Amino acid sequence: MNDTHDFSFAILTVSDAGHRGERQDTSGDAIAEIMAGQGFTLRVRDLVPDEQCSIRDRLAEWSDLGEVDLILTTGGTGLGPRDVTPEATRAVLDVEAPGIAEAMRIGTLGKTPLSMLSRSVAGVRSGCLIVNLPGSPKGVRECLEAVIPALPHGLEMIKGRRGHPRG
C-alpha cells in the first residue's frame, strides 16, 4: 500500500570515492526511487566526503532552513576508520530517536548478520528527522523497508500535525 504523503526529503551521500567522482551514487539513486514511490518529494541531494565537518555542516544547513521534513544519509555508518556519519549526525541532533536505528538493525538482521555492525543513528534537529542509512543499495532498500511504515506518523508528530494515536 502506497499512501501519498505531503513530505519533502533530502539525500546526503557520504563517500570519499563518490566525492572524487570515482564511484556512482547508486545508494542515493535507490533512496530517491524508493521514497518517490512512497509519495515523498525530493527537494535536495548532495554528495560529501567522509569528513565530519562536511557532513555536520550540510545536515545543520538543511535542517535549519526548514525546507525538508526528512534527511536520509547513505554511507559512513560502518566500523571503518573513515566511517564518521553517526558522529557527525549526533553532533547536530536536538534529540535522538534510537528506535529507528534499532528497527533497521533488527529488521535486517535475518537477511544479513552484517547488519549488527551498523552504527546508524536517527534523530531530530530543527523539526527535521535525520536517518542514517547504509552505503549500499541493498542495505538502503532493506533498512527503508523496515522503517517506512512509521515515518509518516513520526514526521507528523515532529511537525505537530498529529498527537499520539488513541487506543
KOLKOL-341480 format. One record per residue: x, y, z of N, C-alpha, C in turn; residue number from 1; chain. Coordinates in pm, whole numbers, plus 50000, padded with zeros to 5 digits. Layout:
<atoms>
<atom <X, Y, Z>, <X, Y, Z>, <X, Y, Z>, NUM, A>
...
</atoms>
This chain:
<atoms>
<atom <50084, 49881, 50000>, <50000, 50000, 50000>, <50088, 50124, 50000>, 1, A>
<atom <50072, 50210, 49904>, <50149, 50332, 49894>, <50060, 50452, 49919>, 2, A>
<atom <50053, 50496, 50043>, <49979, 50617, 50074>, <50062, 50736, 50027>, 3, A>
<atom <49993, 50840, 49980>, <50063, 50960, 49938>, <50079, 51050, 50060>, 4, A>
<atom <50200, 51101, 50077>, <50231, 51187, 50190>, <50279, 51321, 50136>, 5, A>
<atom <50253, 51424, 50211>, <50297, 51557, 50173>, <50425, 51591, 50249>, 6, A>
<atom <50528, 51510, 50229>, <50654, 51532, 50298>, <50766, 51545, 50197>, 7, A>
<atom <50860, 51633, 50229>, <50977, 51651, 50143>, <51098, 51592, 50212>, 8, A>
<atom <51197, 51554, 50129>, <51317, 51494, 50186>, <51441, 51534, 50108>, 9, A>
<atom <51554, 51509, 50170>, <51684, 51535, 50110>, <51768, 51408, 50122>, 10, A>
<atom <51861, 51393, 50030>, <51954, 51280, 50033>, <52095, 51334, 50045>, 11, A>
<atom <52166, 51287, 50146>, <52307, 51322, 50162>, <52389, 51194, 50153>, 12, A>
<atom <52463, 51180, 50045>, <52551, 51065, 50026>, <52688, 51099, 50081>, 13, A>
<atom <52740, 51010, 50164>, <52871, 51029, 50225>, <52965, 50926, 50165>, 14, A>
<atom <53060, 50974, 50083>, <53150, 50881, 50015>, <53273, 50956, 49963>, 15, A>
<atom <53389, 50915, 50010>, <53513, 50974, 49958>, <53525, 50947, 49808>, 16, A>
<atom <53506, 50821, 49767>, <53520, 50784, 49625>, <53415, 50854, 49540>, 17, A>
<atom <53293, 50864, 49590>, <53188, 50933, 49517>, <53220, 51081, 49502>, 18, A>
<atom <53271, 51141, 49608>, <53305, 51283, 49605>, <53416, 51311, 49504>, 19, A>
<atom <53507, 51215, 49488>, <53616, 51229, 49391>, <53572, 51192, 49249>, 20, A>
<atom <53447, 51148, 49234>, <53396, 51110, 49103>, <53439, 50971, 49059>, 21, A>
<atom <53485, 50888, 49154>, <53534, 50754, 49123>, <53427, 50647, 49142>, 22, A>
<atom <53312, 50685, 49194>, <53206, 50589, 49222>, <53072, 50654, 49199>, 23, A>
<atom <52981, 50583, 49133>, <52846, 50633, 49109>, <52763, 50623, 49237>, 24, A>
<atom <52673, 50716, 49256>, <52590, 50721, 49376>, <52466, 50633, 49362>, 25, A>
<atom <52486, 50503, 49356>, <52373, 50410, 49339>, <52287, 50402, 49465>, 26, A>
<atom <52345, 50423, 49581>, <52265, 50421, 49705>, <52171, 50541, 49710>, 27, A>
<atom <52220, 50657, 49672>, <52135, 50776, 49665>, <52023, 50757, 49563>, 28, A>
<atom <52057, 50693, 49451>, <51955, 50664, 49349>, <51846, 50573, 49406>, 29, A>
<atom <51888, 50472, 49482>, <51791, 50379, 49542>, <51699, 50452, 49639>, 30, A>
<atom <51755, 50540, 49720>, <51673, 50618, 49814>, <51571, 50702, 49737>, 31, A>
<atom <51617, 50771, 49634>, <51528, 50858, 49556>, <51412, 50778, 49498>, 32, A>
<atom <51443, 50662, 49444>, <51341, 50577, 49382>, <51239, 50526, 49485>, 33, A>
<atom <51288, 50476, 49596>, <51201, 50420, 49699>, <51111, 50528, 49759>, 34, A>
<atom <51168, 50642, 49794>, <51091, 50747, 49860>, <50990, 50810, 49764>, 35, A>
<atom <51025, 50825, 49637>, <50929, 50876, 49538>, <50811, 50781, 49527>, 36, A>
<atom <50838, 50651, 49533>, <50732, 50551, 49528>, <50640, 50555, 49649>, 37, A>
<atom <50687, 50618, 49756>, <50606, 50632, 49877>, <50540, 50769, 49887>, 38, A>
<atom <50555, 50851, 49782>, <50489, 50981, 49779>, <50567, 51095, 49842>, 39, A>
<atom <50694, 51074, 49873>, <50778, 51180, 49929>, <50839, 51259, 49814>, 40, A>
<atom <50860, 51388, 49834>, <50914, 51477, 49732>, <51060, 51509, 49760>, 41, A>
<atom <51146, 51477, 49666>, <51289, 51507, 49680>, <51312, 51656, 49654>, 42, A>
<atom <51370, 51724, 49752>, <51397, 51868, 49740>, <51544, 51897, 49708>, 43, A>
<atom <51634, 51820, 49769>, <51776, 51849, 49752>, <51857, 51722, 49771>, 44, A>
<atom <51968, 51717, 49701>, <52055, 51599, 49708>, <52199, 51645, 49692>, 45, A>
<atom <52288, 51587, 49771>, <52430, 51625, 49762>, <52516, 51506, 49800>, 46, A>
<atom <52643, 51517, 49769>, <52741, 51413, 49799>, <52861, 51481, 49862>, 47, A>
<atom <52900, 51434, 49980>, <53014, 51492, 50052>, <53114, 51382, 50086>, 48, A>
<atom <53240, 51419, 50112>, <53339, 51319, 50154>, <53313, 51273, 50298>, 49, A>
<atom <53378, 51165, 50336>, <53367, 51112, 50473>, <53445, 51201, 50570>, 50, A>
<atom <53395, 51320, 50592>, <53457, 51415, 50684>, <53349, 51473, 50773>, 51, A>
<atom <53371, 51463, 50905>, <53267, 51506, 50999>, <53219, 51648, 50973>, 52, A>
<atom <53311, 51740, 50948>, <53268, 51879, 50931>, <53179, 51896, 50809>, 53, A>
<atom <53208, 51828, 50699>, <53126, 51838, 50578>, <52987, 51782, 50603>, 54, A>
<atom <52981, 51668, 50670>, <52852, 51604, 50699>, <52771, 51691, 50795>, 55, A>
<atom <52835, 51732, 50903>, <52770, 51817, 51005>, <52713, 51943, 50943>, 56, A>
<atom <52796, 52011, 50864>, <52754, 52139, 50807>, <52632, 52123, 50717>, 57, A>
<atom <52632, 52020, 50634>, <52520, 52001, 50541>, <52393, 51963, 50619>, 58, A>
<atom <52404, 51873, 50716>, <52287, 51834, 50795>, <52229, 51954, 50868>, 59, A>
<atom <52314, 52034, 50930>, <52267, 52152, 51004>, <52202, 52252, 50909>, 60, A>
<atom <52267, 52276, 50796>, <52214, 52372, 50699>, <52075, 52331, 50650>, 61, A>
<atom <52063, 52208, 50605>, <51935, 52161, 50551>, <51827, 52158, 50658>, 62, A>
<atom <51860, 52114, 50778>, <51761, 52109, 50887>, <51715, 52249, 50924>, 63, A>
<atom <51809, 52338, 50942>, <51778, 52472, 50991>, <51704, 52557, 50889>, 64, A>
<atom <51722, 52528, 50760>, <51648, 52603, 50657>, <51499, 52572, 50661>, 65, A>
<atom <51462, 52454, 50711>, <51322, 52418, 50724>, <51252, 52382, 50595>, 66, A>
<atom <51327, 52352, 50491>, <51266, 52321, 50361>, <51243, 52172, 50339>, 67, A>
<atom <51298, 52087, 50427>, <51276, 51944, 50416>, <51230, 51888, 50550>, 68, A>
<atom <51146, 51786, 50543>, <51096, 51721, 50664>, <51188, 51608, 50709>, 69, A>
<atom <51264, 51554, 50614>, <51342, 51433, 50638>, <51472, 51440, 50560>, 70, A>
<atom <51582, 51405, 50627>, <51710, 51391, 50559>, <51753, 51246, 50574>, 71, A>
<atom <51780, 51181, 50461>, <51830, 51044, 50461>, <51975, 51048, 50416>, 72, A>
<atom <52063, 51001, 50503>, <52204, 50992, 50465>, <52232, 50849, 50420>, 73, A>
<atom <52332, 50832, 50337>, <52374, 50699, 50298>, <52526, 50695, 50299>, 74, A>
<atom <52579, 50594, 50368>, <52724, 50577, 50374>, <52784, 50623, 50506>, 75, A>
<atom <52901, 50567, 50536>, <52978, 50610, 50652>, <52927, 50562, 50785>, 76, A>
<atom <52853, 50449, 50788>, <52794, 50403, 50914>, <52858, 50275, 50968>, 77, A>
<atom <52963, 50228, 50902>, <53027, 50103, 50944>, <53135, 50123, 51048>, 78, A>
<atom <53226, 50029, 51052>, <53333, 50031, 51153>, <53467, 50078, 51098>, 79, A>
<atom <53470, 50122, 50974>, <53595, 50168, 50913>, <53644, 50298, 50973>, 80, A>
<atom <53772, 50326, 50956>, <53830, 50447, 51014>, <53772, 50577, 50956>, 81, A>
<atom <53718, 50574, 50835>, <53659, 50694, 50775>, <53507, 50699, 50791>, 82, A>
<atom <53449, 50601, 50859>, <53304, 50597, 50880>, <53266, 50687, 50997>, 83, A>
<atom <53232, 50811, 50967>, <53208, 50911, 51072>, <53067, 50972, 51066>, 84, A>
<atom <52979, 50917, 50982>, <52845, 50974, 50969>, <52768, 50974, 51102>, 85, A>
<atom <52772, 50866, 51182>, <52698, 50870, 51309>, <52747, 50980, 51403>, 86, A>
<atom <52878, 50998, 51411>, <52932, 51103, 51499>, <52890, 51242, 51451>, 87, A>
<atom <52897, 51263, 51320>, <52857, 51392, 51265>, <52708, 51417, 51286>, 88, A>
<atom <52628, 51313, 51273>, <52483, 51326, 51293>, <52452, 51357, 51438>, 89, A>
<atom <52510, 51280, 51529>, <52485, 51305, 51672>, <52522, 51447, 51712>, 90, A>
<atom <52626, 51501, 51651>, <52673, 51635, 51686>, <52570, 51744, 51654>, 91, A>
<atom <52479, 51717, 51561>, <52381, 51820, 51522>, <52241, 51795, 51576>, 92, A>
<atom <52215, 51678, 51632>, <52079, 51644, 51675>, <52036, 51722, 51800>, 93, A>
<atom <51907, 51759, 51800>, <51844, 51813, 51921>, <51802, 51698, 52011>, 94, A>
<atom <51752, 51591, 51949>, <51706, 51474, 52023>, <51728, 51351, 51935>, 95, A>
<atom <51774, 51243, 51997>, <51796, 51119, 51923>, <51667, 51036, 51923>, 96, A>
<atom <51649, 50957, 51818>, <51535, 50866, 51804>, <51592, 50725, 51784>, 97, A>
<atom <51639, 50663, 51891>, <51710, 50535, 51878>, <51626, 50421, 51822>, 98, A>
<atom <51495, 50425, 51839>, <51411, 50317, 51789>, <51418, 50299, 51638>, 99, A>
<atom <51442, 50408, 51566>, <51451, 50399, 51421>, <51573, 50317, 51380>, 100, A>
<atom <51688, 50350, 51436>, <51811, 50276, 51404>, <51802, 50131, 51453>, 101, A>
<atom <51741, 50113, 51571>, <51724, 49977, 51623>, <51634, 49895, 51531>, 102, A>
<atom <51527, 49955, 51482>, <51435, 49884, 51392>, <51505, 49844, 51262>, 103, A>
<atom <51592, 49930, 51213>, <51666, 49896, 51090>, <51759, 49777, 51114>, 104, A>
<atom <51829, 49779, 51226>, <51921, 49668, 51255>, <51844, 49538, 51278>, 105, A>
<atom <51739, 49544, 51356>, <51658, 49424, 51384>, <51591, 49373, 51256>, 106, A>
<atom <51536, 49466, 51178>, <51464, 49429, 51058>, <51550, 49368, 50949>, 107, A>
<atom <51679, 49394, 50954>, <51769, 49343, 50851>, <51858, 49229, 50899>, 108, A>
<atom <51859, 49203, 51027>, <51949, 49102, 51084>, <51923, 48963, 51027>, 109, A>
<atom <51797, 48930, 51000>, <51765, 48800, 50944>, <51813, 48785, 50800>, 110, A>
<atom <51838, 48896, 50733>, <51884, 48894, 50594>, <52035, 48893, 50584>, 111, A>
<atom <52100, 48960, 50677>, <52247, 48961, 50680>, <52297, 48984, 50821>, 112, A>
<atom <52385, 48898, 50870>, <52439, 48919, 51004>, <52527, 49044, 51011>, 113, A>
<atom <52567, 49098, 50896>, <52649, 49219, 50895>, <52574, 49341, 50947>, 114, A>
<atom <52441, 49334, 50951>, <52364, 49450, 50997>, <52397, 49486, 51142>, 115, A>
<atom <52445, 49389, 51219>, <52481, 49420, 51358>, <52603, 49510, 51367>, 116, A>
<atom <52675, 49527, 51257>, <52792, 49614, 51255>, <52756, 49759, 51223>, 117, A>
<atom <52630, 49784, 51190>, <52586, 49919, 51157>, <52585, 50007, 51282>, 118, A>
<atom <52631, 50130, 51264>, <52629, 50228, 51373>, <52533, 50342, 51343>, 119, A>
<atom <52439, 50318, 51252>, <52342, 50421, 51212>, <52271, 50480, 51332>, 120, A>
<atom <52244, 50610, 51322>, <52165, 50679, 51424>, <52053, 50756, 51354>, 121, A>
<atom <51957, 50801, 51433>, <51848, 50883, 51382>, <51806, 50981, 51490>, 122, A>
<atom <51752, 51092, 51448>, <51706, 51191, 51545>, <51652, 51314, 51476>, 123, A>
<atom <51623, 51416, 51556>, <51557, 51536, 51508>, <51643, 51658, 51535>, 124, A>
<atom <51648, 51745, 51435>, <51710, 51877, 51450>, <51617, 51978, 51382>, 125, A>
<atom <51584, 52082, 51453>, <51503, 52192, 51397>, <51378, 52142, 51326>, 126, A>
<atom <51312, 52042, 51383>, <51189, 51990, 51325>, <51209, 51903, 51203>, 127, A>
<atom <51331, 51858, 51180>, <51364, 51773, 51065>, <51417, 51640, 51117>, 128, A>
<atom <51364, 51530, 51065>, <51411, 51397, 51103>, <51531, 51360, 51016>, 129, A>
<atom <51637, 51314, 51079>, <51758, 51270, 51010>, <51777, 51122, 51038>, 130, A>
<atom <51796, 51043, 50932>, <51814, 50899, 50946>, <51937, 50857, 50866>, 131, A>
<atom <52030, 50788, 50932>, <52148, 50733, 50865>, <52114, 50597, 50806>, 132, A>
<atom <52146, 50579, 50678>, <52127, 50451, 50610>, <52263, 50397, 50567>, 133, A>
<atom <52271, 50266, 50539>, <52397, 50209, 50492>, <52437, 50266, 50355>, 134, A>
<atom <52557, 50231, 50312>, <52610, 50283, 50187>, <52594, 50192, 50067>, 135, A>
<atom <52506, 50093, 50074>, <52483, 50006, 49959>, <52335, 50011, 49921>, 136, A>
<atom <52305, 49997, 49792>, <52163, 49997, 49751>, <52082, 49888, 49821>, 137, A>
<atom <52140, 49770, 49837>, <52070, 49659, 49904>, <52041, 49698, 50050>, 138, A>
<atom <52141, 49751, 50119>, <52122, 49793, 50257>, <52020, 49904, 50271>, 139, A>
<atom <52023, 50000, 50178>, <51925, 50109, 50177>, <51784, 50053, 50164>, 140, A>
<atom <51764, 49963, 50068>, <51631, 49906, 50045>, <51581, 49831, 50169>, 141, A>
<atom <51666, 49747, 50227>, <51626, 49667, 50342>, <51596, 49755, 50463>, 142, A>
<atom <51678, 49856, 50487>, <51656, 49943, 50602>, <51531, 50030, 50585>, 143, A>
<atom <51512, 50085, 50466>, <51392, 50166, 50444>, <51266, 50081, 50456>, 144, A>
<atom <51272, 49958, 50408>, <51159, 49867, 50420>, <51119, 49850, 50566>, 145, A>
<atom <51217, 49850, 50656>, <51190, 49832, 50798>, <51128, 49954, 50864>, 146, A>
<atom <51158, 50074, 50814>, <51113, 50195, 50885>, <51009, 50280, 50812>, 147, A>
<atom <50994, 50262, 50682>, <50899, 50346, 50607>, <50759, 50346, 50667>, 148, A>
<atom <50706, 50233, 50716>, <50569, 50237, 50770>, <50551, 50337, 50885>, 149, A>
<atom <50655, 50363, 50962>, <50643, 50454, 51077>, <50682, 50598, 51045>, 150, A>
<atom <50749, 50622, 50933>, <50800, 50756, 50905>, <50690, 50863, 50895>, 151, A>
<atom <50581, 50842, 50821>, <50480, 50948, 50812>, <50426, 50991, 50948>, 152, A>
<atom <50395, 50892, 51033>, <50343, 50928, 51166>, <50448, 51005, 51246>, 153, A>
<atom <50571, 50958, 51241>, <50679, 51028, 51311>, <50696, 51171, 51262>, 154, A>
<atom <50691, 51189, 51132>, <50706, 51324, 51075>, <50589, 51413, 51114>, 155, A>
<atom <50469, 51356, 51116>, <50353, 51434, 51160>, <50367, 51475, 51306>, 156, A>
<atom <50417, 51385, 51389>, <50437, 51418, 51530>, <50541, 51530, 51545>, 157, A>
<atom <50649, 51519, 51470>, <50754, 51620, 51476>, <50700, 51756, 51437>, 158, A>
<atom <50619, 51759, 51336>, <50563, 51885, 51289>, <50441, 51929, 51369>, 159, A>
<atom <50399, 51849, 51467>, <50284, 51886, 51548>, <50152, 51871, 51474>, 160, A>
<atom <50151, 51793, 51368>, <50030, 51776, 51289>, <49933, 51678, 51353>, 161, A>
<atom <49987, 51589, 51434>, <49902, 51485, 51493>, <49962, 51445, 51626>, 162, A>
<atom <49877, 51418, 51721>, <49923, 51371, 51852>, <49940, 51221, 51850>, 163, A>
<atom <49944, 51165, 51967>, <49958, 51018, 51980>, <49828, 50949, 51940>, 164, A>
<atom <49838, 50834, 51876>, <49715, 50762, 51840>, <49638, 50721, 51966>, 165, A>
<atom <49508, 50723, 51955>, <49424, 50683, 52068>, <49387, 50538, 52053>, 166, A>
<atom <49384, 50466, 52165>, <49356, 50322, 52161>, <49217, 50286, 52192>, 167, A>
</atoms>
